[in-house]
Structures are given as C-alpha cells and as structure tokens.
C-alpha cells in the first residue's frame, strides 16, 4: 500500500511539473509590460505615416527579394501580412518582433539594419497589415510596452 501511495504521489508530481513546463512554450500567456498603465496595442496608432513611408522603401530594398513585393512570402520566407503574420506574432510585444528582424534579417547580412531602419520596417509592416498610424514616431524605448493584436487587421 505504501508503494502505491509513493507511486501515486510521484506520478502526480511528474504530471504537475510537465504541465508547468508545457506552459513555458508557445501556448503560454504573453508577457505583460511591467506597468499596465503604460501598456498599449498596435491598434493605438503607435507609429507615424512618415516611418511607414521610410520603412516601405527599406522593405523594397532589403526584404522584398525574399518576402515578396506584396509581403505574402516566397517559398521559404514567411508572409508578413494577414493571417500568417498574425499567427506568428499576436500576443507578443513589438520588441519581440523588432528583435527578430534586427538580429536575423536580412538573411544575407543579419544584423546589418540599424535600429532606426528596423523600426521603420516594423512601422511599414504594421501599416501593410491595416494597423492605424498616429501622430508620434515609434521609439525603441516603447517597444516592450506595445502588444501585437488582431484588432485592425485588414489583410487576408
């Protein structure tokens, strides 16, 4: 009987630890900014039209050869608009998205984009996905406080 109790306890402990570890993966709730009062979503107009304009020119020069002029992807490179974009990034912070681009793109020369160029490209991608612009430019200091949502998305 004592062996059965120990086995039951050990099994319950292993299952609890496994469930906790599973929550650390893709299905885990997104991290929330330290101060909820500062939290925003990309539906709040977090980039300027001017940034998106600069970003479009950079995208066409640096990204379109792999992701396509229409941002829908080309074989190995994922689409950057519509449901493909949202399935990868919804619930994550703009910092997560920015960091991925900044450190891994363009594929032929990762990390070669400046921080300002990367933010401009991010702004263009938000515009292309139908997220509203605002009066202020997106700044690096605010990236962690902005969450990517599905609210204003117009592309499919």
Beta strands, then each sheet from edge to edge (+ up, - down):
strand 1: 40-41
strand 2: 146-147
sheet 1: 1+ 2+
end
